[in-house]
């Protein structure tokens, strides 16, 4: 993944993190160019889906933090 791709994902995450936490806290999501492409319970599940889907560009896969995660950092 190139730096410009990572920057685009970073921008998308900054804009949508509150929505992700509200909808998918504690879940693993795959973010593609179009947004949330897959939601699962484990990284393995989501990576397996991405491989089988044959996506043009690999998605960004991350575990969505919970509200408690944010509070523990503060």
Jmol script that loads the backbone (N, CA, C; Angstrom):
load data "model"
ATOM      1  N   UNK A   1       0.848  -1.165   0.000  1.00  0.00           N
ATOM      2  CA  UNK A   1       0.000   0.000   0.000  1.00  0.00           C
ATOM      3  C   UNK A   1       0.898   1.233   0.000  1.00  0.00           C
ATOM      4  N   UNK A   2       0.549   2.181  -0.838  1.00  0.00           N
ATOM      5  CA  UNK A   2       1.373   3.381  -0.977  1.00  0.00           C
ATOM      6  C   UNK A   2       0.974   4.447   0.041  1.00  0.00           C
ATOM      7  N   UNK A   3       1.883   5.403   0.226  1.00  0.00           N
ATOM      8  CA  UNK A   3       1.664   6.454   1.222  1.00  0.00           C
ATOM      9  C   UNK A   3       0.386   7.242   0.948  1.00  0.00           C
ATOM     10  N   UNK A   4       0.095   7.536  -0.306  1.00  0.00           N
ATOM     11  CA  UNK A   4      -1.123   8.312  -0.607  1.00  0.00           C
ATOM     12  C   UNK A   4      -2.380   7.526  -0.259  1.00  0.00           C
ATOM     13  N   UNK A   5      -2.313   6.187  -0.415  1.00  0.00           N
ATOM     14  CA  UNK A   5      -3.448   5.338  -0.037  1.00  0.00           C
ATOM     15  C   UNK A   5      -3.661   5.380   1.472  1.00  0.00           C
ATOM     16  N   UNK A   6      -2.566   5.274   2.213  1.00  0.00           N
ATOM     17  CA  UNK A   6      -2.662   5.335   3.672  1.00  0.00           C
ATOM     18  C   UNK A   6      -3.191   6.684   4.137  1.00  0.00           C
ATOM     19  N   UNK A   7      -2.777   7.746   3.467  1.00  0.00           N
ATOM     20  CA  UNK A   7      -3.258   9.075   3.823  1.00  0.00           C
ATOM     21  C   UNK A   7      -4.765   9.193   3.563  1.00  0.00           C
ATOM     22  N   UNK A   8      -5.238   8.608   2.466  1.00  0.00           N
ATOM     23  CA  UNK A   8      -6.672   8.642   2.173  1.00  0.00           C
ATOM     24  C   UNK A   8      -7.451   7.870   3.229  1.00  0.00           C
ATOM     25  N   UNK A   9      -6.941   6.713   3.650  1.00  0.00           N
ATOM     26  CA  UNK A   9      -7.586   5.954   4.716  1.00  0.00           C
ATOM     27  C   UNK A   9      -7.581   6.738   6.019  1.00  0.00           C
ATOM     28  N   UNK A  10      -6.470   7.382   6.315  1.00  0.00           N
ATOM     29  CA  UNK A  10      -6.365   8.170   7.536  1.00  0.00           C
ATOM     30  C   UNK A  10      -7.403   9.290   7.541  1.00  0.00           C
ATOM     31  N   UNK A  11      -7.555   9.965   6.411  1.00  0.00           N
ATOM     32  CA  UNK A  11      -8.547  11.037   6.303  1.00  0.00           C
ATOM     33  C   UNK A  11      -9.957  10.477   6.495  1.00  0.00           C
ATOM     34  N   UNK A  12     -10.234   9.325   5.874  1.00  0.00           N
ATOM     35  CA  UNK A  12     -11.554   8.712   5.982  1.00  0.00           C
ATOM     36  C   UNK A  12     -11.839   8.328   7.438  1.00  0.00           C
ATOM     37  N   UNK A  13     -10.847   7.738   8.095  1.00  0.00           N
ATOM     38  CA  UNK A  13     -11.028   7.336   9.491  1.00  0.00           C
ATOM     39  C   UNK A  13     -11.269   8.535  10.404  1.00  0.00           C
ATOM     40  N   UNK A  14     -10.535   9.614  10.180  1.00  0.00           N
ATOM     41  CA  UNK A  14     -10.718  10.816  10.997  1.00  0.00           C
ATOM     42  C   UNK A  14     -12.146  11.344  10.858  1.00  0.00           C
ATOM     43  N   UNK A  15     -12.693  11.254   9.658  1.00  0.00           N
ATOM     44  CA  UNK A  15     -14.039  11.752   9.407  1.00  0.00           C
ATOM     45  C   UNK A  15     -15.129  10.815   9.930  1.00  0.00           C
ATOM     46  N   UNK A  16     -14.854   9.506   9.975  1.00  0.00           N
ATOM     47  CA  UNK A  16     -15.899   8.530  10.280  1.00  0.00           C
ATOM     48  C   UNK A  16     -15.700   7.735  11.582  1.00  0.00           C
ATOM     49  N   UNK A  17     -14.689   8.057  12.365  1.00  0.00           N
ATOM     50  CA  UNK A  17     -14.393   7.250  13.551  1.00  0.00           C
ATOM     51  C   UNK A  17     -15.573   7.200  14.526  1.00  0.00           C
ATOM     52  N   UNK A  18     -16.238   8.304  14.753  1.00  0.00           N
ATOM     53  CA  UNK A  18     -17.378   8.297  15.683  1.00  0.00           C
ATOM     54  C   UNK A  18     -18.462   7.341  15.207  1.00  0.00           C
ATOM     55  N   UNK A  19     -18.739   7.332  13.901  1.00  0.00           N
ATOM     56  CA  UNK A  19     -19.731   6.416  13.343  1.00  0.00           C
ATOM     57  C   UNK A  19     -19.291   4.967  13.531  1.00  0.00           C
ATOM     58  N   UNK A  20     -18.014   4.693  13.281  1.00  0.00           N
ATOM     59  CA  UNK A  20     -17.496   3.336  13.435  1.00  0.00           C
ATOM     60  C   UNK A  20     -17.656   2.855  14.868  1.00  0.00           C
ATOM     61  N   UNK A  21     -17.302   3.704  15.820  1.00  0.00           N
ATOM     62  CA  UNK A  21     -17.405   3.328  17.235  1.00  0.00           C
ATOM     63  C   UNK A  21     -18.867   3.113  17.609  1.00  0.00           C
ATOM     64  N   UNK A  22     -19.750   3.979  17.135  1.00  0.00           N
ATOM     65  CA  UNK A  22     -21.173   3.848  17.458  1.00  0.00           C
ATOM     66  C   UNK A  22     -21.771   2.555  16.893  1.00  0.00           C
ATOM     67  N   UNK A  23     -21.329   2.157  15.709  1.00  0.00           N
ATOM     68  CA  UNK A  23     -21.934   1.004  15.041  1.00  0.00           C
ATOM     69  C   UNK A  23     -21.178  -0.307  15.228  1.00  0.00           C
ATOM     70  N   UNK A  24     -19.834  -0.230  15.327  1.00  0.00           N
ATOM     71  CA  UNK A  24     -19.031  -1.444  15.247  1.00  0.00           C
ATOM     72  C   UNK A  24     -17.985  -1.581  16.356  1.00  0.00           C
ATOM     73  N   UNK A  25     -18.180  -0.940  17.490  1.00  0.00           N
ATOM     74  CA  UNK A  25     -17.196  -0.987  18.581  1.00  0.00           C
ATOM     75  C   UNK A  25     -16.820  -2.429  18.910  1.00  0.00           C
ATOM     76  N   UNK A  26     -15.518  -2.695  18.952  1.00  0.00           N
ATOM     77  CA  UNK A  26     -15.012  -4.016  19.290  1.00  0.00           C
ATOM     78  C   UNK A  26     -14.973  -4.996  18.124  1.00  0.00           C
ATOM     79  N   UNK A  27     -15.560  -4.628  17.001  1.00  0.00           N
ATOM     80  CA  UNK A  27     -15.561  -5.487  15.809  1.00  0.00           C
ATOM     81  C   UNK A  27     -14.342  -5.167  14.948  1.00  0.00           C
ATOM     82  N   UNK A  28     -14.085  -6.042  13.997  1.00  0.00           N
ATOM     83  CA  UNK A  28     -13.013  -5.835  13.025  1.00  0.00           C
ATOM     84  C   UNK A  28     -13.662  -5.441  11.711  1.00  0.00           C
ATOM     85  N   UNK A  29     -13.192  -4.358  11.100  1.00  0.00           N
ATOM     86  CA  UNK A  29     -13.762  -3.894   9.841  1.00  0.00           C
ATOM     87  C   UNK A  29     -12.697  -3.828   8.757  1.00  0.00           C
ATOM     88  N   UNK A  30     -13.159  -4.002   7.530  1.00  0.00           N
ATOM     89  CA  UNK A  30     -12.326  -3.782   6.356  1.00  0.00           C
ATOM     90  C   UNK A  30     -12.840  -2.510   5.705  1.00  0.00           C
ATOM     91  N   UNK A  31     -11.958  -1.555   5.529  1.00  0.00           N
ATOM     92  CA  UNK A  31     -12.306  -0.290   4.903  1.00  0.00           C
ATOM     93  C   UNK A  31     -11.739  -0.313   3.486  1.00  0.00           C
ATOM     94  N   UNK A  32     -12.616  -0.111   2.507  1.00  0.00           N
ATOM     95  CA  UNK A  32     -12.177  -0.048   1.115  1.00  0.00           C
ATOM     96  C   UNK A  32     -12.355   1.372   0.617  1.00  0.00           C
ATOM     97  N   UNK A  33     -12.156   1.559  -0.659  1.00  0.00           N
ATOM     98  CA  UNK A  33     -12.310   2.897  -1.242  1.00  0.00           C
ATOM     99  C   UNK A  33     -13.718   3.440  -1.043  1.00  0.00           C
ATOM    100  N   UNK A  34     -14.698   2.547  -0.936  1.00  0.00           N
ATOM    101  CA  UNK A  34     -16.096   2.961  -0.816  1.00  0.00           C
ATOM    102  C   UNK A  34     -16.579   3.050   0.632  1.00  0.00           C
ATOM    103  N   UNK A  35     -15.734   2.713   1.595  1.00  0.00           N
ATOM    104  CA  UNK A  35     -16.136   2.745   2.992  1.00  0.00           C
ATOM    105  C   UNK A  35     -16.045   1.378   3.627  1.00  0.00           C
ATOM    106  N   UNK A  36     -16.916   1.093   4.578  1.00  0.00           N
ATOM    107  CA  UNK A  36     -16.888  -0.193   5.277  1.00  0.00           C
ATOM    108  C   UNK A  36     -17.326  -1.281   4.302  1.00  0.00           C
ATOM    109  N   UNK A  37     -16.429  -2.235   4.068  1.00  0.00           N
ATOM    110  CA  UNK A  37     -16.700  -3.301   3.108  1.00  0.00           C
ATOM    111  C   UNK A  37     -17.067  -4.608   3.789  1.00  0.00           C
ATOM    112  N   UNK A  38     -16.600  -4.809   5.008  1.00  0.00           N
ATOM    113  CA  UNK A  38     -16.851  -6.062   5.724  1.00  0.00           C
ATOM    114  C   UNK A  38     -16.710  -5.806   7.209  1.00  0.00           C
ATOM    115  N   UNK A  39     -17.554  -6.460   7.996  1.00  0.00           N
ATOM    116  CA  UNK A  39     -17.474  -6.402   9.452  1.00  0.00           C
ATOM    117  C   UNK A  39     -17.397  -7.833   9.943  1.00  0.00           C
ATOM    118  N   UNK A  40     -16.474  -8.084  10.858  1.00  0.00           N
ATOM    119  CA  UNK A  40     -16.333  -9.425  11.398  1.00  0.00           C
ATOM    120  C   UNK A  40     -15.924  -9.396  12.853  1.00  0.00           C
ATOM    121  N   UNK A  41     -15.748 -10.587  13.402  1.00  0.00           N
ATOM    122  CA  UNK A  41     -15.352 -10.706  14.799  1.00  0.00           C
ATOM    123  C   UNK A  41     -13.847 -10.860  14.983  1.00  0.00           C
ATOM    124  N   UNK A  42     -13.131 -11.217  13.909  1.00  0.00           N
ATOM    125  CA  UNK A  42     -11.688 -11.412  14.038  1.00  0.00           C
ATOM    126  C   UNK A  42     -10.974 -10.917  12.788  1.00  0.00           C
ATOM    127  N   UNK A  43      -9.706 -10.613  12.970  1.00  0.00           N
ATOM    128  CA  UNK A  43      -8.888 -10.187  11.847  1.00  0.00           C
ATOM    129  C   UNK A  43      -8.792 -11.306  10.810  1.00  0.00           C
ATOM    130  N   UNK A  44      -8.655 -12.544  11.273  1.00  0.00           N
ATOM    131  CA  UNK A  44      -8.545 -13.677  10.351  1.00  0.00           C
ATOM    132  C   UNK A  44      -9.774 -13.763   9.456  1.00  0.00           C
ATOM    133  N   UNK A  45     -10.946 -13.630  10.051  1.00  0.00           N
ATOM    134  CA  UNK A  45     -12.194 -13.685   9.282  1.00  0.00           C
ATOM    135  C   UNK A  45     -12.215 -12.615   8.194  1.00  0.00           C
ATOM    136  N   UNK A  46     -11.842 -11.401   8.541  1.00  0.00           N
ATOM    137  CA  UNK A  46     -11.913 -10.288   7.597  1.00  0.00           C
ATOM    138  C   UNK A  46     -10.826 -10.413   6.530  1.00  0.00           C
ATOM    139  N   UNK A  47      -9.611 -10.787   6.915  1.00  0.00           N
ATOM    140  CA  UNK A  47      -8.556 -10.978   5.915  1.00  0.00           C
ATOM    141  C   UNK A  47      -8.916 -12.111   4.958  1.00  0.00           C
ATOM    142  N   UNK A  48      -9.505 -13.178   5.472  1.00  0.00           N
ATOM    143  CA  UNK A  48      -9.921 -14.297   4.614  1.00  0.00           C
ATOM    144  C   UNK A  48     -10.959 -13.814   3.596  1.00  0.00           C
ATOM    145  N   UNK A  49     -11.925 -13.043   4.076  1.00  0.00           N
ATOM    146  CA  UNK A  49     -12.932 -12.490   3.176  1.00  0.00           C
ATOM    147  C   UNK A  49     -12.273 -11.636   2.090  1.00  0.00           C
ATOM    148  N   UNK A  50     -11.338 -10.771   2.474  1.00  0.00           N
ATOM    149  CA  UNK A  50     -10.676  -9.881   1.511  1.00  0.00           C
ATOM    150  C   UNK A  50      -9.933 -10.687   0.452  1.00  0.00           C
ATOM    151  N   UNK A  51      -9.252 -11.735   0.873  1.00  0.00           N
ATOM    152  CA  UNK A  51      -8.514 -12.571  -0.080  1.00  0.00           C
ATOM    153  C   UNK A  51      -9.484 -13.250  -1.045  1.00  0.00           C
ATOM    154  N   UNK A  52     -10.564 -13.811  -0.514  1.00  0.00           N
ATOM    155  CA  UNK A  52     -11.536 -14.523  -1.349  1.00  0.00           C
ATOM    156  C   UNK A  52     -12.316 -13.579  -2.260  1.00  0.00           C
ATOM    157  N   UNK A  53     -12.500 -12.325  -1.836  1.00  0.00           N
ATOM    158  CA  UNK A  53     -13.244 -11.357  -2.636  1.00  0.00           C
ATOM    159  C   UNK A  53     -12.436 -10.872  -3.838  1.00  0.00           C
ATOM    160  N   UNK A  54     -11.114 -11.054  -3.792  1.00  0.00           N
ATOM    161  CA  UNK A  54     -10.266 -10.624  -4.903  1.00  0.00           C
ATOM    162  C   UNK A  54     -10.356  -9.133  -5.176  1.00  0.00           C
ATOM    163  N   UNK A  55     -10.326  -8.354  -4.130  1.00  0.00           N
ATOM    164  CA  UNK A  55     -10.449  -6.902  -4.267  1.00  0.00           C
ATOM    165  C   UNK A  55      -9.309  -6.319  -5.092  1.00  0.00           C
ATOM    166  N   UNK A  56      -9.624  -5.280  -5.829  1.00  0.00           N
ATOM    167  CA  UNK A  56      -8.634  -4.590  -6.670  1.00  0.00           C
ATOM    168  C   UNK A  56      -7.495  -4.022  -5.820  1.00  0.00           C
ATOM    169  N   UNK A  57      -7.842  -3.474  -4.681  1.00  0.00           N
ATOM    170  CA  UNK A  57      -6.853  -2.918  -3.749  1.00  0.00           C
ATOM    171  C   UNK A  57      -7.131  -3.514  -2.375  1.00  0.00           C
ATOM    172  N   UNK A  58      -6.100  -3.940  -1.662  1.00  0.00           N
ATOM    173  CA  UNK A  58      -6.333  -4.508  -0.329  1.00  0.00           C
ATOM    174  C   UNK A  58      -6.986  -3.470   0.592  1.00  0.00           C
ATOM    175  N   UNK A  59      -7.935  -3.902   1.397  1.00  0.00           N
ATOM    176  CA  UNK A  59      -8.578  -2.961   2.314  1.00  0.00           C
ATOM    177  C   UNK A  59      -7.701  -2.704   3.537  1.00  0.00           C
ATOM    178  N   UNK A  60      -8.030  -1.653   4.229  1.00  0.00           N
ATOM    179  CA  UNK A  60      -7.433  -1.389   5.530  1.00  0.00           C
ATOM    180  C   UNK A  60      -8.266  -2.171   6.539  1.00  0.00           C
ATOM    181  N   UNK A  61      -7.629  -3.023   7.319  1.00  0.00           N
ATOM    182  CA  UNK A  61      -8.335  -3.842   8.297  1.00  0.00           C
ATOM    183  C   UNK A  61      -7.936  -3.374   9.687  1.00  0.00           C
ATOM    184  N   UNK A  62      -8.945  -3.107  10.522  1.00  0.00           N
ATOM    185  CA  UNK A  62      -8.654  -2.659  11.877  1.00  0.00           C
ATOM    186  C   UNK A  62      -9.759  -3.057  12.828  1.00  0.00           C
ATOM    187  N   UNK A  63      -9.377  -3.214  14.082  1.00  0.00           N
ATOM    188  CA  UNK A  63     -10.358  -3.448  15.144  1.00  0.00           C
ATOM    189  C   UNK A  63     -10.830  -2.076  15.613  1.00  0.00           C
ATOM    190  N   UNK A  64     -12.139  -1.890  15.618  1.00  0.00           N
ATOM    191  CA  UNK A  64     -12.719  -0.603  16.007  1.00  0.00           C
ATOM    192  C   UNK A  64     -12.651  -0.484  17.528  1.00  0.00           C
ATOM    193  N   UNK A  65     -12.097   0.617  18.017  1.00  0.00           N
ATOM    194  CA  UNK A  65     -12.012   0.795  19.468  1.00  0.00           C
ATOM    195  C   UNK A  65     -13.401   0.983  20.087  1.00  0.00           C
ATOM    196  N   UNK A  66     -13.477   0.720  21.364  1.00  0.00           N
ATOM    197  CA  UNK A  66     -14.707   0.956  22.118  1.00  0.00           C
ATOM    198  C   UNK A  66     -14.584   2.309  22.824  1.00  0.00           C
ATOM    199  N   UNK A  67     -15.693   2.775  23.363  1.00  0.00           N
ATOM    200  CA  UNK A  67     -15.661   4.021  24.143  1.00  0.00           C
ATOM    201  C   UNK A  67     -14.678   3.896  25.304  1.00  0.00           C
ATOM    202  N   UNK A  68     -14.625   2.724  25.949  1.00  0.00           N
ATOM    203  CA  UNK A  68     -13.706   2.513  27.067  1.00  0.00           C
ATOM    204  C   UNK A  68     -12.253   2.626  26.612  1.00  0.00           C
ATOM    205  N   UNK A  69     -11.963   2.180  25.394  1.00  0.00           N
ATOM    206  CA  UNK A  69     -10.607   2.317  24.860  1.00  0.00           C
ATOM    207  C   UNK A  69     -10.182   3.769  24.813  1.00  0.00           C
ATOM    208  N   UNK A  70     -11.090   4.627  24.341  1.00  0.00           N
ATOM    209  CA  UNK A  70     -10.774   6.050  24.264  1.00  0.00           C
ATOM    210  C   UNK A  70     -10.603   6.652  25.642  1.00  0.00           C
ATOM    211  N   UNK A  71     -11.432   6.266  26.589  1.00  0.00           N
ATOM    212  CA  UNK A  71     -11.357   6.815  27.927  1.00  0.00           C
ATOM    213  C   UNK A  71     -10.103   6.368  28.663  1.00  0.00           C
ATOM    214  N   UNK A  72      -9.629   5.162  28.391  1.00  0.00           N
ATOM    215  CA  UNK A  72      -8.433   4.663  29.070  1.00  0.00           C
ATOM    216  C   UNK A  72      -7.177   5.391  28.603  1.00  0.00           C
ATOM    217  N   UNK A  73      -7.225   5.964  27.421  1.00  0.00           N
ATOM    218  CA  UNK A  73      -6.075   6.700  26.878  1.00  0.00           C
ATOM    219  C   UNK A  73      -6.006   8.088  27.502  1.00  0.00           C
ATOM    220  N   UNK A  74      -7.156   8.644  27.822  1.00  0.00           N
ATOM    221  CA  UNK A  74      -7.199   9.997  28.390  1.00  0.00           C
ATOM    222  C   UNK A  74      -6.806   9.916  29.804  1.00  0.00           C
TER     223      UNK A  74
END
end "model"
wireframe off; spacefill off
backbone 0.3
color backbone group
